[in-house]
């Protein structure tokens, strides 16, 4: 089963490979992602493999499972099982394209005890660049920590010299092997992403990371959205992972907003779970308690609805426009919003 639509590589590539191997692909019928529909289909069709795009899909799936379990406890004397979901047929849960936090891996594996969770750093441009595999009965590794594949390399984005593993130096992830010829009718972007270094052709979409001597990959985030605040680099994904751990934060994205003193300041755009008492100050304090203070957001803009694309990807341009507008007019922390 593919949770995202087929326009997303996560769905399309895995669906195609399943068809080639003679398997069955289960698709959602709705135009919008409905976790209840997904869970009903897993049970009805006895789905064995589920592909998702990080927390954007895992969060509502887990929330629906928990809702149904809570209802089952309240109505345990009822004879029907309309709100009970059995997903024990799952033997593999695959995620790529966005962060899948260890919290949601753990929650999914509780309900699918036979499932192996495969979390990959991948892109339509190539890869996987690194993987994190959690076997049944084991505890998920830390969020955003992976293992490099045999075709993974790390390069300095300024000199394009290789960076040795274990050096502690940050670089951009690259992968060789079967990779695309390039972007359709876009030679400039093709030349920037697909590079031949030392006689080997690599795919380098722009993910920044550090690789330990043992091959452990610490993902920092996509360089194109990196924030430079007072000369310090802040990768949004690192801050977003920490912010989402705070109870009451439903979803969030981090952007840089121009600032006369620091060049850019870190601003977090977030939606809250219904009834949450979480506010701007508590979110900032929570992030600062777990990360260096310069990485903590200086402002939080709370929206009534968080916008993601149909494939689960965060829209950084939408979030930046909203943050800039809110700060420019001195808007309070709660802002109604629309992706349009």
Helices and strands as residue ranges (DSSP letters): H 9-20, H 35-45, E 49-52, H 54-74, E 92-96, H 102-111, E 116-123, E 126-134, E 145-148, E 152-155, E 171-175, H 187-193, E 194-197, E 200-203, E 207-211, E 216-222, G 223-225, E 227-229, E 232-234, H 236-244, E 249-259, E 263-272, H 280-290, G 293-295, E 299-303, H 316-328, E 334-335
